[in-house]
Every structure is written in structure tokens, then in C-alpha cells.
């Protein structure tokens, strides 16, 4: 879970995030489970790729 949180926080630090990206990150950050579903993982990967964060 810490790794997911770190990934989300790195993205949130980007000043150029669009509102849609912020909404996805907000949702992912509020999850109560310790894992991401396949779709959630793909969304997070897409955002990291789009904003060149790894």
C-alpha cells in the first residue's frame, strides 16, 4: 500500500495535472484495500507515463 501511495503522491506534485487526472488520483487515494484492480493499475500507469513519472 505504501508503494501505491508514493506513486499517487509523486503524481499529485505535478503542477500540470489536469482535473480528470486529479479526480482519478483522488479516487485511488481513497481506496480502502491494499491493492489496485487491473483497471486501476492501468490508469495509474497511464498517468505516470503521460506525466513522465517513474
DSSP file (Angstrom, degrees, kcal/mol; ACC not computed):
  #  RESIDUE AA STRUCTURE BP1 BP2  ACC     N-H-->O    O-->H-N    N-H-->O    O-->H-N    TCO  KAPPA ALPHA  PHI   PSI    X-CA   Y-CA   Z-CA
    1    1 A X     >        0   0    0      0, 0.0     4,-2.4     0, 0.0     5,-0.2   0.000 360.0 360.0 360.0 -36.6    0.0    0.0    0.0
    2    2 A X  H  >  +     0   0    0      1,-0.2     4,-2.6     2,-0.2     5,-0.2   0.890 360.0  53.4 -61.4 -39.1    2.9    2.4    0.7
    3    3 A X  H  > S+     0   0    0      2,-0.2     4,-2.1     1,-0.2    -1,-0.2   0.912 109.4  47.9 -63.0 -42.9    4.2    1.9   -2.8
    4    4 A X  H  > S+     0   0    0      1,-0.2     4,-2.4     2,-0.2    -2,-0.2   0.927 112.0  50.2 -62.8 -45.2    0.8    2.8   -4.3
    5    5 A X  H  X S+     0   0    0     -4,-2.4     4,-2.5     1,-0.2    -2,-0.2   0.898 109.4  51.0 -60.7 -42.0    0.6    5.9   -2.0
    6    6 A X  H  X S+     0   0    0     -4,-2.6     4,-2.2     2,-0.2    -1,-0.2   0.903 110.0  49.8 -62.6 -41.9    4.1    7.0   -3.0
    7    7 A X  H  X S+     0   0    0     -4,-2.1     4,-1.7     2,-0.2    -2,-0.2   0.924 112.2  47.4 -63.2 -44.6    3.2    6.7   -6.7
    8    8 A X  H  X S+     0   0    0     -4,-2.4     4,-2.4     1,-0.2    -2,-0.2   0.920 111.7  50.5 -62.9 -44.6    0.0    8.7   -6.3
    9    9 A X  H  X S+     0   0    0     -4,-2.5     4,-1.2     1,-0.2    -1,-0.2   0.874 106.3  54.6 -64.1 -38.3    1.8   11.4   -4.3
   10   10 A X  H  < S+     0   0    0     -4,-2.2     4,-0.3     1,-0.2     3,-0.3   0.912 111.3  46.0 -61.6 -40.8    4.5   11.8   -6.9
   11   11 A X  H >< S+     0   0    0     -4,-1.7     3,-1.8     1,-0.2    -2,-0.2   0.908 106.9  57.2 -67.5 -41.4    1.8   12.4   -9.5
   12   12 A X  H 3< S+     0   0    0     -4,-2.4    -1,-0.2     1,-0.3    -2,-0.2   0.758  96.5  65.3 -62.3 -24.0   -0.1   14.9   -7.3
   13   13 A X  T 3< S+     0   0    0     -4,-1.2     2,-0.4    -3,-0.3    -1,-0.3   0.654  77.4 104.2 -72.4 -15.4    3.1   17.0   -7.0
   14   14 A X    X   -     0   0    0     -3,-1.8     3,-1.1    -4,-0.3    -3,-0.0  -0.552  61.3-155.9 -73.4 122.7    2.9   17.8  -10.7
   15   15 A X  T 3  S+     0   0    0     -2,-0.4    -1,-0.2     1,-0.2    -3,-0.0   0.692  88.2  60.8 -71.2 -19.1    1.6   21.3  -11.3
   16   16 A X  T 3  S+     0   0    0     35,-0.1    -1,-0.2     2,-0.0     2,-0.1   0.278  71.4 135.2 -94.6  10.6    0.3   20.5  -14.8
   17   17 A X    <   -     0   0    0     -3,-1.1     2,-0.1    -6,-0.1    -5,-0.0  -0.358  51.5-131.0 -62.8 134.6   -2.1   17.8  -13.8
   18   18 A X     >  -     0   0    0      1,-0.1     4,-2.3    -2,-0.1     5,-0.2  -0.413  23.9-106.7 -79.5 162.7   -5.5   18.1  -15.5
   19   19 A X  H  > S+     0   0    0      1,-0.2     4,-2.3     2,-0.2     5,-0.2   0.872 119.6  54.5 -59.0 -39.3   -8.7   17.9  -13.5
   20   20 A X  H  > S+     0   0    0      1,-0.2     4,-2.1     2,-0.2    -1,-0.2   0.909 108.5  48.6 -62.9 -41.6   -9.5   14.4  -14.8
   21   21 A X  H  > S+     0   0    0      1,-0.2     4,-2.5     2,-0.2    -1,-0.2   0.911 110.3  51.4 -64.6 -42.2   -6.1   13.1  -13.6
   22   22 A X  H  X S+     0   0    0     -4,-2.3     4,-2.4     1,-0.2    -2,-0.2   0.892 108.7  52.0 -61.4 -38.7   -6.7   14.7  -10.2
   23   23 A X  H  X S+     0   0    0     -4,-2.3     4,-2.2     2,-0.2    -1,-0.2   0.912 109.9  48.0 -65.0 -42.5  -10.1   13.0   -9.9
   24   24 A X  H  X S+     0   0    0     -4,-2.1     4,-2.7     1,-0.2     5,-0.2   0.931 113.2  48.0 -63.3 -45.2   -8.6    9.6  -10.7
   25   25 A X  H  X S+     0   0    0     -4,-2.5     4,-2.4     1,-0.2    -2,-0.2   0.881 109.2  53.7 -64.4 -37.6   -5.8   10.1   -8.2
   26   26 A X  H  X S+     0   0    0     -4,-2.4     4,-0.9    -5,-0.2    -1,-0.2   0.940 111.0  46.1 -60.5 -46.9   -8.3   11.2   -5.6
   27   27 A X  H >< S+     0   0    0     -4,-2.2     3,-0.9     1,-0.2     4,-0.5   0.940 113.2  48.4 -61.6 -47.9  -10.3    8.1   -6.1
   28   28 A X  H >< S+     0   0    0     -4,-2.7     3,-0.9     1,-0.3    -1,-0.2   0.866 109.1  54.2 -62.6 -35.4   -7.3    5.8   -6.0
   29   29 A X  H 3< S+     0   0    0     -4,-2.4    -1,-0.3     1,-0.2    -2,-0.2   0.701 105.8  53.4 -71.2 -19.3   -6.1    7.5   -2.8
   30   30 A X  T << S+     0   0    0     -4,-0.9    -1,-0.2    -3,-0.9    -2,-0.2   0.450  78.6 123.0 -95.6  -1.4   -9.4    6.9   -1.1
   31   31 A X    <   -     0   0    0     -3,-0.9    -3,-0.0    -4,-0.5     5,-0.0  -0.312  51.5-153.2 -63.0 143.4   -9.4    3.1   -1.7
   32   32 A X        +     0   0    0      2,-0.0     2,-0.2     3,-0.0    -1,-0.1   0.427  67.8  85.4 -97.2  -1.1   -9.7    1.0    1.5
   33   33 A X  S    S-     0   0    0      2,-0.2    -2,-0.0     1,-0.1     0, 0.0  -0.619  79.1-125.4-102.5 164.9   -8.0   -2.0    0.0
   34   34 A X  S    S+     0   0    0     -2,-0.2     2,-0.3     2,-0.0   -30,-0.1   0.302  86.7  47.4 -90.9   8.2   -4.3   -2.8   -0.2
   35   35 A X  S    S-     0   0    0    -34,-0.0     2,-0.4   -31,-0.0    -2,-0.2  -0.918  74.1-121.2-143.2 165.1   -4.2   -3.4   -3.9
   36   36 A X        -     0   0    0     -2,-0.3    -2,-0.0     1,-0.0     2,-0.0  -0.864  28.4-120.6-106.7 146.3   -5.3   -2.0   -7.2
   37   37 A X     >  -     0   0    0     -2,-0.4     4,-2.6     1,-0.1     5,-0.2  -0.289  38.1 -98.0 -71.8 170.9   -7.5   -3.8   -9.7
   38   38 A X  H  > S+     0   0    0      1,-0.2     4,-2.0     2,-0.2     5,-0.1   0.900 126.4  47.6 -59.2 -41.6   -6.2   -4.4  -13.2
   39   39 A X  H  > S+     0   0    0      2,-0.2     4,-2.4     1,-0.2    -1,-0.2   0.917 111.6  49.7 -67.3 -43.2   -8.0   -1.3  -14.5
   40   40 A X  H  > S+     0   0    0      1,-0.2     4,-2.4     2,-0.2    -2,-0.2   0.902 110.6  50.4 -62.1 -41.5   -6.9    0.9  -11.6
   41   41 A X  H  X S+     0   0    0     -4,-2.6     4,-2.6     1,-0.2    -1,-0.2   0.905 110.0  50.5 -63.1 -41.6   -3.3   -0.2  -12.1
   42   42 A X  H  X S+     0   0    0     -4,-2.0     4,-2.6    -5,-0.2    -2,-0.2   0.902 110.0  50.4 -63.5 -40.9   -3.6    0.6  -15.9
   43   43 A X  H  X S+     0   0    0     -4,-2.4     4,-2.4     2,-0.2    -2,-0.2   0.926 111.9  47.0 -62.6 -44.7   -5.0    4.1  -15.1
   44   44 A X  H  X S+     0   0    0     -4,-2.4     4,-2.4     1,-0.2    -2,-0.2   0.916 112.9  49.2 -63.9 -43.0   -2.1    4.8  -12.7
   45   45 A X  H  X S+     0   0    0     -4,-2.6     4,-2.5     2,-0.2    -2,-0.2   0.898 110.0  52.1 -61.8 -40.8    0.4    3.5  -15.2
   46   46 A X  H  X S+     0   0    0     -4,-2.6     4,-3.1     2,-0.2    -2,-0.2   0.923 110.3  47.3 -62.2 -45.2   -1.1    5.7  -17.9
   47   47 A X  H  X S+     0   0    0     -4,-2.4     4,-2.5     2,-0.2    -1,-0.2   0.906 112.0  50.1 -63.7 -41.7   -0.9    8.8  -15.7
   48   48 A X  H  <>S+     0   0    0     -4,-2.4     5,-3.2     2,-0.2    -1,-0.2   0.904 114.4  45.1 -62.8 -40.7    2.7    8.0  -14.8
   49   49 A X  H ><5S+     0   0    0     -4,-2.5     3,-1.0     3,-0.2    -2,-0.2   0.922 113.0  49.8 -68.1 -44.8    3.5    7.6  -18.5
   50   50 A X  H 3<5S+     0   0    0     -4,-3.1    -2,-0.2     1,-0.3    -1,-0.2   0.885 119.9  36.4 -61.8 -40.3    1.6   10.7  -19.5
   51   51 A X  T 3<5S-     0   0    0     -4,-2.5    -1,-0.3    -5,-0.2    -2,-0.2   0.250 111.5-120.6 -99.9  12.1    3.3   12.9  -16.9
   52   52 A X  T < 5 +     0   0    0     -3,-1.0     2,-0.5     1,-0.2    -3,-0.2   0.897  60.1 147.3  51.8  52.3    6.7   11.0  -17.3
   53   53 A X      <       0   0    0     -5,-3.2    -1,-0.2    -6,-0.1    -2,-0.1  -0.970 360.0 360.0-119.6 131.0    6.9    9.9  -13.7
   54   54 A X              0   0    0     -2,-0.5    -1,-0.1    -5,-0.0    -5,-0.0   0.259 360.0 360.0-155.5 360.0    8.5    6.6  -12.6
